[in-house]
């Protein structure tokens, strides 16, 4: 029996979206005066990816075929979290977290693999 349930995907989608909204607000208000425009743009991309993927997980959870997909939902959740999380960590302290730079595309690749799995 798979641990992936529509309820898990729904809650995960809501959590990603809420985190993205909170991160976006923090970037707009808390980081705006502390970061260069390029860093703010990267922060916005990371928060937007969380929101978009959260909404996608909400939709996937409602689909009768994909609401229990063993790979797609977890891949999208993990990939989006790694992709956005590493970008945010690098924006906050590139020197301390520079080892995360090569991990960012891995998160993006896992996220994309989740969407490809939905096509198959």
Backbone as CSV, one residue per row, in Angstrom:
resi,resn,N_x,N_y,N_z,CA_x,CA_y,CA_z,C_x,C_y,C_z
1,UNK,0.843,-1.181,0.000,0.000,0.000,0.000,0.889,1.246,0.000
2,UNK,0.552,2.172,-0.828,1.339,3.397,-0.979,0.989,4.394,0.120
3,UNK,1.998,5.124,0.558,1.760,6.160,1.560,1.185,7.418,0.923
4,UNK,1.204,7.485,-0.404,0.697,8.663,-1.104,-0.829,8.572,-1.174
5,UNK,-1.459,9.547,-0.577,-2.916,9.632,-0.605,-3.319,11.010,-1.109
6,UNK,-4.536,11.138,-1.614,-4.995,12.466,-2.010,-4.908,13.476,-0.858
7,UNK,-5.194,13.024,0.337,-5.128,13.913,1.501,-3.708,14.412,1.749
8,UNK,-2.735,13.515,1.604,-1.327,13.911,1.780,-0.926,14.925,0.718
9,UNK,-1.312,14.666,-0.526,-0.975,15.607,-1.597,-1.672,16.948,-1.386
10,UNK,-2.922,16.910,-0.935,-3.659,18.156,-0.674,-2.950,18.975,0.403
11,UNK,-2.617,18.340,1.511,-1.936,19.042,2.601,-0.554,19.537,2.168
12,UNK,0.153,18.724,1.390,1.467,19.131,0.894,1.347,20.323,-0.049
13,UNK,0.352,20.301,-0.913,0.130,21.423,-1.815,-0.202,22.699,-1.061
14,UNK,-1.039,22.561,-0.047,-1.383,23.729,0.769,-0.155,24.251,1.509
15,UNK,0.671,23.340,2.006,1.884,23.756,2.730,2.874,24.449,1.796
16,UNK,3.068,23.911,0.589,3.971,24.561,-0.359,3.470,25.951,-0.727
17,UNK,2.184,26.052,-1.015,1.623,27.353,-1.393,1.729,28.360,-0.261
18,UNK,1.394,27.940,0.937,1.488,28.846,2.090,2.932,29.279,2.319
19,UNK,3.859,28.345,2.208,5.273,28.683,2.380,5.735,29.661,1.314
20,UNK,5.295,29.444,0.083,5.646,30.363,-1.000,5.104,31.763,-0.784
21,UNK,3.879,31.852,-0.295,3.273,33.158,-0.026,4.012,33.863,1.110
22,UNK,4.306,33.127,2.161,5.042,33.700,3.291,6.438,34.152,2.842
23,UNK,7.111,33.308,2.067,8.450,33.660,1.584,8.401,34.882,0.676
24,UNK,7.384,34.954,-0.175,7.245,36.111,-1.045,7.028,37.392,-0.269
25,UNK,6.189,37.325,0.756,5.955,38.502,1.594,7.219,38.890,2.354
26,UNK,7.934,37.897,2.857,9.178,38.175,3.558,10.190,38.823,2.620
27,UNK,10.266,38.333,1.396,11.179,38.920,0.423,10.816,40.347,0.088
28,UNK,9.515,40.594,-0.085,9.055,41.940,-0.449,9.210,42.947,0.676
29,UNK,9.040,42.498,1.899,9.046,43.429,3.028,10.301,43.337,3.893
30,UNK,10.758,42.129,4.171,11.888,41.964,5.084,13.247,42.003,4.422
31,UNK,13.296,41.617,3.153,14.596,41.527,2.487,14.830,42.623,1.459
32,UNK,13.787,43.351,1.112,13.871,44.314,0.014,15.021,45.306,0.168
33,UNK,15.211,45.813,1.350,16.254,46.816,1.555,17.626,46.195,1.817
34,UNK,17.684,44.877,1.978,18.942,44.212,2.327,19.608,43.482,1.167
35,UNK,18.866,43.289,0.072,19.385,42.474,-1.018,19.468,43.271,-2.312
36,UNK,20.364,42.848,-3.171,20.462,43.421,-4.509,19.264,42.938,-5.329
37,UNK,18.953,43.661,-6.395,17.804,43.317,-7.232,17.915,41.896,-7.785
38,UNK,19.110,41.488,-8.169,19.307,40.130,-8.691,18.958,39.074,-7.643
39,UNK,19.331,39.329,-6.406,19.007,38.394,-5.324,17.504,38.375,-5.058
40,UNK,16.874,39.537,-5.088,15.419,39.594,-4.892,14.693,38.852,-6.004
41,UNK,15.188,38.971,-7.227,14.578,38.248,-8.337,14.679,36.743,-8.127
42,UNK,15.830,36.272,-7.674,16.000,34.846,-7.397,15.055,34.401,-6.288
43,UNK,14.909,35.224,-5.256,13.997,34.916,-4.146,12.562,34.808,-4.660
44,UNK,12.159,35.748,-5.539,10.807,35.732,-6.097,10.568,34.473,-6.928
45,UNK,11.560,34.095,-7.712,11.424,32.873,-8.509,11.214,31.676,-7.589
46,UNK,12.001,31.583,-6.543,11.891,30.457,-5.610,10.517,30.437,-4.936
47,UNK,10.036,31.587,-4.489,8.730,31.607,-3.827,7.606,31.320,-4.822
48,UNK,7.733,31.818,-6.053,6.714,31.527,-7.066,6.660,30.041,-7.404
49,UNK,7.821,29.399,-7.496,7.835,27.966,-7.770,7.136,27.188,-6.656
50,UNK,7.307,27.607,-5.425,6.602,26.934,-4.337,5.096,27.076,-4.500
51,UNK,4.656,28.280,-4.818,3.214,28.516,-4.976,2.662,27.706,-6.148
52,UNK,3.305,27.793,-7.309,2.802,27.097,-8.500,2.760,25.587,-8.298
53,UNK,3.810,25.043,-7.713,3.829,23.602,-7.481,2.852,23.193,-6.394
54,UNK,2.634,24.066,-5.419,1.612,23.788,-4.409,0.224,23.715,-5.029
55,UNK,-0.073,24.655,-5.908,-1.371,24.640,-6.595,-1.497,23.386,-7.461
56,UNK,-0.401,23.025,-8.126,-0.427,21.805,-8.938,-0.715,20.581,-8.076
57,UNK,-0.104,20.501,-6.901,-0.367,19.360,-6.020,-1.816,19.349,-5.540
58,UNK,-2.376,20.530,-5.297,-3.798,20.587,-4.931,-4.645,19.990,-6.053
59,UNK,-4.355,20.368,-7.291,-5.106,19.843,-8.429,-4.877,18.343,-8.604
60,UNK,-3.626,17.910,-8.488,-3.304,16.491,-8.646,-4.037,15.658,-7.606
61,UNK,-4.158,16.182,-6.393,-4.824,15.424,-5.325,-6.294,15.167,-5.640
62,UNK,-6.884,15.988,-6.472,-8.306,15.837,-6.818,-8.531,14.906,-8.004
63,UNK,-7.486,14.584,-8.729,-7.624,13.737,-9.906,-7.716,12.270,-9.488
64,UNK,-8.727,11.559,-9.958,-8.892,10.169,-9.505,-7.717,9.258,-9.866
65,UNK,-7.053,9.518,-10.986,-5.934,8.658,-11.394,-4.639,9.049,-10.692
66,UNK,-4.398,10.342,-10.520,-3.096,10.800,-10.040,-3.055,11.103,-8.547
67,UNK,-4.192,11.111,-7.893,-4.236,11.397,-6.463,-3.495,10.372,-5.621
68,UNK,-3.223,9.212,-6.196,-2.486,8.154,-5.488,-1.213,7.751,-6.236
69,UNK,-0.769,8.601,-7.144,0.429,8.297,-7.942,1.625,8.194,-7.000
70,UNK,2.289,7.056,-7.034,3.361,6.785,-6.071,4.609,7.635,-6.288
71,UNK,4.820,8.147,-7.514,6.049,8.889,-7.790,5.806,10.375,-8.011
72,UNK,4.819,10.720,-8.816,4.657,12.098,-9.291,4.518,13.112,-8.155
73,UNK,3.573,12.916,-7.275,3.343,13.873,-6.188,4.559,14.050,-5.291
74,UNK,5.115,12.957,-4.774,6.314,13.108,-3.947,7.484,13.744,-4.689
75,UNK,7.636,13.436,-5.981,8.735,14.032,-6.750,8.528,15.534,-6.903
76,UNK,7.308,15.937,-7.186,7.017,17.369,-7.316,7.237,18.070,-5.985
77,UNK,6.753,17.489,-4.907,6.923,18.068,-3.576,8.402,18.182,-3.205
78,UNK,9.132,17.100,-3.323,10.557,17.115,-2.947,11.373,17.990,-3.884
79,UNK,11.105,17.867,-5.177,11.855,18.665,-6.140,11.648,20.154,-5.949
80,UNK,10.393,20.566,-5.758,10.102,21.993,-5.547,10.721,22.488,-4.246
81,UNK,10.674,21.669,-3.215,11.250,22.066,-1.925,12.762,22.230,-2.018
82,UNK,13.419,21.282,-2.669,14.881,21.357,-2.817,15.254,22.527,-3.726
83,UNK,14.568,22.650,-4.869,14.865,23.720,-5.814,14.720,25.085,-5.147
84,UNK,13.563,25.344,-4.576,13.322,26.659,-3.962,14.141,26.850,-2.692
85,UNK,14.242,25.808,-1.884,14.992,25.919,-0.633,16.457,26.239,-0.838
86,UNK,17.069,25.608,-1.833,18.478,25.892,-2.077,18.676,27.298,-2.631
87,UNK,17.767,27.740,-3.486,17.866,29.118,-3.990,17.761,30.100,-2.837
88,UNK,16.795,29.894,-1.963,16.610,30.808,-0.830,17.819,30.798,0.097
89,UNK,18.366,29.632,0.359,19.559,29.552,1.212,20.731,30.291,0.574
90,UNK,20.892,30.134,-0.736,21.978,30.823,-1.426,21.777,32.337,-1.417
91,UNK,20.535,32.781,-1.541,20.261,34.223,-1.493,20.597,34.771,-0.110
92,UNK,20.242,34.040,0.931,20.468,34.528,2.293,21.941,34.537,2.678
93,UNK,22.698,33.529,2.208,24.121,33.473,2.566,24.869,32.584,1.577
94,UNK,25.244,33.165,0.456,25.914,32.410,-0.607,27.217,31.777,-0.120
95,UNK,27.982,32.493,0.679,29.271,31.961,1.141,29.096,30.725,2.017
96,UNK,28.136,30.769,2.899,27.934,29.662,3.828,27.326,28.438,3.138
97,UNK,26.447,28.694,2.148,25.708,27.602,1.526,26.105,27.344,0.074
98,UNK,27.307,27.759,-0.323,27.704,27.614,-1.729,27.693,26.166,-2.194
99,UNK,27.826,25.212,-1.282,27.771,23.801,-1.647,26.395,23.402,-2.178
100,UNK,25.377,24.228,-1.918,24.030,23.918,-2.395,23.827,24.265,-3.872
101,UNK,24.702,25.087,-4.429,24.560,25.507,-5.821,24.342,24.352,-6.791
102,UNK,25.165,23.310,-6.733,24.965,22.185,-7.654,23.726,21.341,-7.339
103,UNK,23.166,21.497,-6.147,21.993,20.704,-5.770,20.715,21.308,-6.345
104,UNK,20.706,22.619,-6.569,19.513,23.298,-7.074,18.978,22.649,-8.354
105,UNK,19.823,22.411,-9.375,19.283,21.780,-10.588,18.788,20.352,-10.376
106,UNK,19.338,19.676,-9.372,18.832,18.330,-9.074,17.388,18.403,-8.588
107,UNK,17.111,19.393,-7.745,15.733,19.591,-7.298,14.808,19.895,-8.467
108,UNK,15.274,20.744,-9.367,14.480,21.058,-10.549,14.256,19.830,-11.419
109,UNK,15.277,18.996,-11.550,15.150,17.781,-12.363,14.153,16.797,-11.761
110,UNK,14.172,16.657,-10.442,13.216,15.764,-9.776,11.796,16.305,-9.941
111,UNK,11.646,17.614,-9.823,10.340,18.250,-10.006,9.830,17.971,-11.428
112,UNK,10.667,18.177,-12.426,10.285,17.926,-13.818,9.937,16.456,-14.016
113,UNK,10.712,15.558,-13.415,10.425,14.124,-13.529,9.042,13.790,-12.984
114,UNK,8.623,14.478,-11.936,7.285,14.272,-11.393,6.205,14.632,-12.408
115,UNK,6.399,15.728,-13.109,5.418,16.131,-14.125,5.445,15.183,-15.321
116,UNK,6.630,14.729,-15.694,6.730,13.766,-16.796,6.013,12.478,-16.419
117,UNK,6.145,12.055,-15.167,5.462,10.848,-14.702,3.948,10.974,-14.844
118,UNK,3.430,12.172,-14.702,1.992,12.370,-14.867,1.567,12.175,-16.328
119,UNK,2.483,12.438,-17.245,2.162,12.273,-18.667,2.114,10.805,-19.084
120,UNK,2.869,9.996,-18.385,3.011,8.582,-18.813,1.873,7.714,-18.347
